Amino acid sequence: MGAVLDAVLGYWRIFNLGYIHRDISDGNIMILQPDQAFIRREWKEPVTELSDIEDEDIRDSEQKLREVVASLNRDPIGMLLDFNLCVEHSGKEPVESKSEIEFHGSRKRMSGIFDVGSRKRQRPNITKCYAYRESSEPLSDCEAEAPVIEYRTGTIPFMATGVLGSTFSKPYRHSYLDDLESFFWLIYTGAVYHVDRGQDSNIYQRREFEFLINPDMTTAAKHKVQLVDRIDRMLSSLDRYDNSWAKSHTFRHVLSELRDFFRDVWNKEDPGMTPVEAFTRVTDILLDVAQ
């Protein structure tokens, strides 16, 4: 869990630099050796002055990140990798999208996509964007060399429900909250896939694996919505996987707390969160068990 925490902190840093990752997955997080050597420790000696950051929300976010990293008083044990799908976010400025689907602003509410029972899922429809920039905006030097993928991206088992449930072939405005949700699915899939020494995966693990890798993204999204909608369903699933990770108090506590966070985000018409509030909520949950 410490490696996941460090990957989240690394993601927080690239967000503060103006980017979102868009492919949070198990293959893009490296667990470092205890004796890992570092050429430079920027987390101890930042190269950017807080006063140089013009955006107030980003400045507050970077200040909070530095406080969290300093409180750990250690070198990282995990690292976020692979920035092939990384793009600049739009900052907090309002953006208009001509696409049918965009982050929170005008994408369909989850209730319009999935009926999870008598009470339909409500998707937020307004918040600060912090999504990737609209394609009509001027390209950066980097983007001029390589075109930006405007559609949903990621690795299916780890993709956020909103990304999975977005309209096929329509541009999708990916947000940092989508990436944070991917860390939740990363932890959940770890509990699903784990096989204890001397054991084989059971039928429930194999069945869940098939759901999570389902190429029908709408079906995969509906399955994830149902898991998050009812905590008893998720905990019962963890019981059936019958491995030490799924039974671990640490895994179950983190999954329950993160599930509550993302369910709140989904259900509120306007989450109204600043990045520092969202990142602090997620990292506090991980810090509680990682320390």
N, C-alpha and C positions, 0 to 999 in steps of 0.2 A: 504493500500500500504506500510505502514511502516513495517508491519509484513513480507511482502514479501522481502523488502529491507534487513531486519535483517536475514532472511533465506538465502538470497544470500551471505551476509557477513559471515554467518556461513559456507556456502558451500565453500566460498573462503578460509576460515581458514583450512578446512579439505583437500582442494586441496593442500595448502601449506605444510601440514603435509604429503602429498604423496598419497592421496586417491581421488577417485571419487565415487559419490553416486549411480548413475544409476537408481534411482527411485524417482525423484522429482515429487511430486503430492500433491494435496490438503490435503490428509490424513496424509502427512508426515511433515506438518508445523503446529506448535502450536502457537496460539495467547495467550500471557501471560497477566495475570492480572496486572493492574497498580501498585499494592502493592506487586508484586511477590518478595519473599525473595531469595537471592542467598548466598550459602555457600562461594563461592569464585568468584571473578571477574577477571578472567584471562585476559579479554580484557583491563583491567587497569594495570595489573601487569603481563606481559607475562613471562612464565617460560623458554622460549627459547631466547637465545641471537642471534641477527641477525648474528653476526660474526661466529656462530656455523653452519650456513646453508651454505653448500658447493656449491650448485647449484646457479649460479649467477642470473638466471631468477627467481628462487623461492625466493631467498633472496630479490630481488627487489620487487617481488610480496608481500611478507610478510611485508616489510617496508611500501609499499603503503597502504596495508590493515590497518595497525596500525594507519597510518595517518588519514584514513577515519573514523575509529571507534572513534579515539580521537576527531575528529571534531564534532561528534554527541553529545558528552558530555551527554550521558544518558545511562540508562540500556536498554537492548533489550526488545522489545515488541513482537518479534516473534522468533521462534526457529525451527531449522531443526531437524527432528527425523528419526528414523528407518534406521539403517545402515546395514540391513540384506544383501543387495546386494552390499554393499560398497566393493571396491577392490583397491589394490595398483595400481597407474598408473606407467608408465614406465619411467617417467622423460623425459628429452629432448633428450636422446640418441636415435639415429635412431634404428628402429626395423624392422625385416623382418618377414612377416607373410605368412604362407603357405595357409591361408584361402582365399577364393574368395573375401570376404568382410572385409575391415578394415577401420578405420577412415582416410579419406582423402587420405591416401597413395596409396591404390590400389582398393578401393571399386568402384563400377560402378558409373559413373557420373549420376546425377539425370536425365539428358536428355536421358540417355539410358533406364531409367525406365519409365519416364512420358513424354508425349508430351503435353505441356500446351498451344499449339497454334503454330503460325508460328515461334515463337522464342523459341527454346528449352532451358530448364534449364541447366546451366553448373555447374557441381559440381567441387569443388577444388580437385586436385589430388596430392598435395604435401604440407606439412607444418610440423612444429614440432609436434610430436605425442601427448605426454601427454595422452596416452590412457592406458588401462589396460595392464598389462604385458603379453607377449606371454606365452602360456602354457608350452612351452619347457624350460622356465627359471626355476631356482630353486624355490621351494615353500617356503614361509615364514612359521614360526611356526604356525601362525593362519590358513593359507591356508592348511597346512598339516592335520589339524583337520577337516576342512570342505572344500570340493571341490568347486572351483570357477565355477560359471555359465558363460560359454563362449559365450552364444548366446545372442540375443537381449533381453533386460530386461526392465521392467518398467510397468507403468499403461497406457493403450492405449491412453486415451484422452490427456495425457501430454507428450507422447513420441515424441522425435524429428523426423523430417521427414526422416532423414537418417537411423535412427533406424527402423522405421516402414517399410521403403522401402528396407531394407536389405534382402538378400536371406534367405528364410526359411531353417532351419537346418544347416546353415553355421555359423561358429564362427564369431562373430562381435567384432571389436575393438572399444569399446566405449570411447568417449573423453569428456573432460570437456566442450567443446563447445556444445556437445549434451545435457549435463545437463543444461547449461545456456539457451539453446533453450527451454527446458522443463519449465523453469520459465516463458518464454513468453507465452506458451500454458496454463500455470496455470492462468495467468492473463486473457487471452482471455476466457477460460472456465468459469471463475468467472463472466464475463459479460454475457455469454450465460445462465448460470444456475440461475442467480439471479432473484428472484421474489419479487417485492415490496409488502409491507403489504397490505392485502385486495385484491390482484390480483392473477390471475392464470397464469401459463406459457402459452404462445401463441403457435400457430402451428409452427412458425418459430424457436422458441427456441427448441421445441420438435424435429423438423426435424434436426436441427443442432446437438442436443444431440445424435441422432441416428447415424449421420455421425461420430461423434467423438468417439463413443464407438464401431464402426463397427469392428467385429472380423476379417474381411478381412483387414489386415493391409496395403496391397497395395492400396486398395481403400481409406482407411483413410489417407494414406500418400499423395495420389494424391489430395485429397480434401484440405489438409493443404498447399500443394505447390501452389494450385490455389489461396488460400486466401492470401498468402504472396506475390505471384507474382504480384497481383494488389491491391493497397491500396484502390481503389474505391470499389472493391468487398467487402473488409473487412468492410469498413465504412458503406456501404449499409446494410450489414448483421447486424451490430450493431444497425442501425436505426430500423430495423425490430423487434429486440428483445424487444424494447419498455419498458425498465426498467431504473431505475435511474443510475445503474452502466454503462450500455451500452451507455447511453447518457452523462455520466460524461466526462467533459473535461480532467480530470486526467487520466481516463482509456484510452480515445482515444489518448491522447498525448503520453502516455507510450507505447501503442501498436504500434502507428505509428513510433515512434523512434526506438523501438526494432525491429520492422519489417524491417526498413531500414538497421539496423546493420546486421541482419541474412541474408537478401537478398544479401548484399555486400559479406558476408562470402561465401555464396553459389556460387556467380557468379565469384569470383576471382579464377584464376587457383592456385595461391599461396597466401592465406591470409597473410602469413608472420608475424602474430601477436605473440607477447609474451603474456604470461598469464596476466601480469600486464596491458597490453594495452586492452585486451579483458574484463577483470573484471572491469577496470576503466570505459570503455565505458558503460557497462551495469549499474554499480552502479551510475554513474553520471546521467543517465536518471531517475533512481528511486529517487536519492537524490533531484533532481530538483522539484519533486512533494511531496516527503515525508516530507520535511522541511518546 
